Amino acid sequence: MERFSRFALLGSTLLFLTAAGFRQGLDPADLRQAYAGPVASWPRAEVDDGVAFVEFGPLPAVVRPTGVDAQRVALGARLFEEPRLSASGQFACASCHARELGFGDGLKTSFGHDRQRGQRNAISLFTAGYMRELFWDGRSPTLEHQAMQPIPNLVEMAAKPARIERWINGERDYRDAFKQAFGVDRIRLTDIAKAIASFERTLRPPASPWDRALNRGTAFMTDQQLLGLHLFRTKARCANCHNGPLLTDQKYHNLGISFYGRKLEDVGRYGVTHDPADVGRFRTPSLRALRRTGPYMHNGVFPTLAGVVNLYAAGGGVDRKVQSATTDAPPPQADPQLKKVPLTAEERAALVAFLEML
């Protein structure tokens, strides 16, 4: 941190550069100086009243598992790739969460059993171990609970739990592995889920330019990337929901793209809570490794980050205000944190350049 000490006494003009600074024509050299120090010295993020902003920062250091923990992780990694957990013997967890595709599948929405197409995008698992709740609607409170859901799901792996348990208990190498890792003589579906969750907790986003900026400073960043970072924290309003080391508030928001009353209708969090306030709300995803994890949003409707930026600049999508004929959920309520933002073409491009660093 000594290399940053010379920036500790930067004047308030640089420490608290705001969106107003851009409207007045901020000089790139001033912007570069303002972000030259450690994160604590960066210009203050602008967020709405009531938003519990958490400053940006690196993810916790990776702790390599040892002993029995390492055995559990290895077993979970094997099961993550195991197609015999599906009814057809053709689908594994890795079918929709492939390491080569950012632990997603690169599809708008995923295909499952009998080529059925699911309703939602396969969310990346890079940061799953840090999340308080899992799935786009937050229906799973733990990774263990989440790991069990796709196996019996008729659109996903469509396997009968009893058949899975009969099969895996008939495999000596799996029996031995579970005995060593978990001390069980008979393997249950819950044990399989524990092993897979152990593996998922070890997943981390690959090292990125953003990690370099956090750990070593922003000198290598281009003027365009720095502009994008500052816009993200101020004028573009991104930091209201995307903050902290994970770049997510882990809350639920309605972006106006639930297609309420239309073909792609998805009531989101309401399906879990049945709270009218949750209609059309989905969990804020982490932006870590964002470039690797498209297409974007719960329904994968945006193939590019430029499309995502345009959505937010427009203040989100437009929800229908009349009762849908295909759900008992009432019309979605507008999210107060979504507001139109007058971003120029240059500013939109800068935001995309910054997002691609993450």
N, C-alpha and C positions, 0 to 999 in steps of 0.2 A: 504493500500500500504506500510505501515511501514515494514511489514514482508519481503518485497523485497529490502529494502534499502541497505542491506549489499552487494547486488550484483551490485550496481551502478558503482563500480570502477573495474569491471572485465577487465582484460587485453585484448588487441586487438586480441590476439591469440584465445581467447574464444568468444569474441564478433563477430568476423568475420570468423568463421569456414566456409569453403567452400567445394565444391565437391572435390577439390584437397586434402583436409584433409582426405577424405575417401579413396582416391587412395593411400595415404601414410599410411593408417591404423589408423583411429581415435579410441582412447580409449573410451569405453562406459562411463567411469567416467568423462572424459572431456566433452563429449556430455551432460551428465546429468547436470554438473555444468553450461554449456553454456545456457541451457534452464531453469535454476532454478529461474530466476527472472521474472519480468513482461514482457509482449510481446515486449515492446519497447527496452528491453535489449537483445532480442534473436539475434542469428546470422543473418546477413543481407540476405534477400532473393535475389537469383540470377535470374534476368529476362533479356530478350533481350532488346536491345536499342529500345526506342520508346514505350515500354510497360508502361502504367500508373498504376504501382503497388499500391495497397491500402493494408495497413497492416492488418493482421488478428485481429479480435476483436469480442466481443459479439454482439448479435442482440440488437436493442433498447428494452427498458423495455416495457412490455405489459401494455397498458392502458385499464382498464376495462370500456366498454361503459356504460353510464348512460342515464336516461331520454329517449328522443325520439330516440337517437342512439341505446340504448338497445332494443327498440321496433323494429327498423329496422333490427338489427342483428337477433333477435328471429324470425322475419318473414322470413328473408333470409335463416336461418337454416331450417325452415319448408319447404320452397320451394325447397331447395337443396335436400330434401328427397322426393319430390312430384312426383310420377310416372305419374300423370295426365297431366304433361307438355309434355308427349310424345304421339305420335299417337296411340300406342298400349296400353297405360296405364300401361306399364310394366317397363319403363326406367325412372330413375331420374338422376340428376347430380351425386348422390352418387353411381350410378351403376358402373361408371368408376372411381370414386374418393371416395373410401371408407375409412373412418377414420381408420378402422382396418388394412388396407393395405397401410398405409402411404399416404392416399389421392390419391392413384393410384388404380390399380385393380390387380396388380400382374401378368398380362398377357403380352406376347410379344407385341401384338397389341390388341386393344379392339374390342369387339363385340357390334353391335348396332342393329337397327331396322331390323326385319326379319333375325336375326342372320348373318347379313352382318359383315364382318370383316374390320375394318379400316386399314389405311396404317401406322399409327403411334402409338407409345407407349403413354399411358395416363400419362402425366407428373404430378408429385406430386404437390399438391396445398399448401404445407406447407409454402412456401415463396412467394406465388403468390401476396400477398399484397405489397411486396417490389419491384416487377419487373416493369421496364419501359415499356416493351412490353410483350405480352403473346402469347402462342403457340410456338411450336418448330421453326416456321418460322417467328414469331414476327408479325403476321398479325393483331393482336388486340392491339391498343394503350392504352386501359384502361380495367379494370376488368368489367366495365359495358358492353363494347363492346364484350368482351370475353364471358360473361355469356349468351348473346343472340345467339351466333353462333351454339351451339349444337342443340338447340330446332328445327329449321327448316331443319337442315342438314339431307338429305335423308338417309345417312348411319348411323347416330347417333339416334336422337330422332324422326325425320321425321314428326313433327307436323306442321300444318298450323297455322300461327300466329293468323289469324282471328278466328279460332275455339278455340284456347287457350283463347283469350280475351273474347269470348262469354261465355265459360265455367266458367272462374274465376269470371267474373262479375255476374254470376248467383249464386255464393256462398256467402251467407251473412257474414259468419265469415271472409272470405278473404276481402270482401268489407270493413267491419268494421276495420280490421287490417290495410289495406292500408290507410284508412281515418285517423286513429290515427297516423300511422308512417310517411306517406308522404303527407297527406292532400289532396288526390285525390278522386274525386267522381267516376270516371271511370278509371279502371285499364288498362293500356297499357302494351305491351310486354316490353317496355323500363322501366316501373315501376317494373316489375318482375325482370328485370336484375339489377336494382339499389338495390333491396332488397338482391338478391343473392350476389352481389358484397360487400355489407355491411357485410355479414357474412364471405365471403372469406377473407376480410381484417383483420379479427380477428384471422385467423389461424396462428399458430406458430409451429415450430418443437418441439417435446417433449424434455425435458432436457436430455442432453447426457454427456458422459465423456468429450467431447470437451468443453462444457460449464464449466464444473468443472475445466479443465485445464486453461481456460482463466480467470476464476474468482478467483481461489484459488491456482493456480500453478500446475506444472507438476510432483511433487514428486511421485504421485501415479502411473504415467505411467510406463509401463515396458520398458526395454532397447529396445525391438523390436519396440514398438510404438514410442519412441523418435527417433529412427533411421528413421522410416517412416516419421515422421514430418520433420526431417532435409532433407531427400531426396526430399520430396514434395516441400520444399522451395528452393532446390538447384539443385542437379544433375539430378533429374527426370524431371525437367522443368515444373512441374504442376502449379506452382505459376504464370506462364505467363498468364494463363487464369482463374485460380481459386484463387482469392484473395479477401481481404476485409471480412467484417462480413458474407456476404452471400456465400463466396467462389465461386464467379462467376464474370466475367468482363461484363456480360450482352451483350456481343457482339456475332458475328456469325463466325463460323469456319467450314472449310471443313476437316473432319477427314478421308476422303477417303473411307467412307462406305455408299455413296449414291447409290451404285450399278448402276451407270450411264450406260445405254445401256444394262442392265440386268433385270432379273425378278422383283427384288425388287426396281426398279428405283424410286428415289425420288429426285427431283431437289432442294428441300429445299427453302431457302430464295428467290431464283430466281423466284419462283411462285408468290411472292409478289412484288418484285422490277423490275423484268425483266432485271436486271443488270448482264451481263455475269460474273462479279466477284463474284456473289452470288450463282452460281450453286453449289449445294451440301453443302452449308453452313447451319448450324443449330445453334440455340441459345445455349450458354453455360449454362447448368442448374446449379442451386445451388447444392452444395454437402452436405448441411445440411440434417441430418437424412438419409444419403445415404444407410445405411444398411437396412432400412425399405422400400426402394423405387425401388427395382429391379423388373424386369430385366432392363437393362441399354441401353442407346442411343435412338435416335429418333425412331428406328425401333425395339428396344428391343432384338437385336441379341445377347447380352451378358447376360447370366443368372447369372454370378458371377463377383465379382470385380476383381478376378484374371485375367479373360479374358480382362477386361478393361485395366488393367495395362499392359498386354502383347501387346495390340493394340498400346498403346502409346510408349512402349519400342521399338516396331518395326518401329516407325515413322509414324503410321497410316496405313490405308489400301491403296490399289492400284487402282487408277481410270483409266478407259479406255481413250485413247487419240483420238479415232476416233468418229465422229459424231454419236450420237444415232439415230436410226430410229424411236423412239417412242416419241421424244420431239424435239422442236426447240431450246432448250437450248444447248449452245456449251459445249464441254467437260469441266469438273471442273478444276479449277486452284489449284495447290498445296498450302497449307497453310504454310507460311514461319516459323511459330512457331512450326511446327511438324518436329521433327528430331529424328533419331534413337538414343537411349540411351542404352549404354551397362550395363544393370542391371543384377546383379547376382541373382540366385534363392533366396538367403538370403535377398537381397534388395527388390525384388518383394514381398516377404512375409511380409517384414516390412511395405511396402507401404499399402498393404491390411490391416494389423493390424491397421495402423493409420486411414485409410479411414473408417474402421468399428467403430471407436470412434465418428465419426462426427454426 
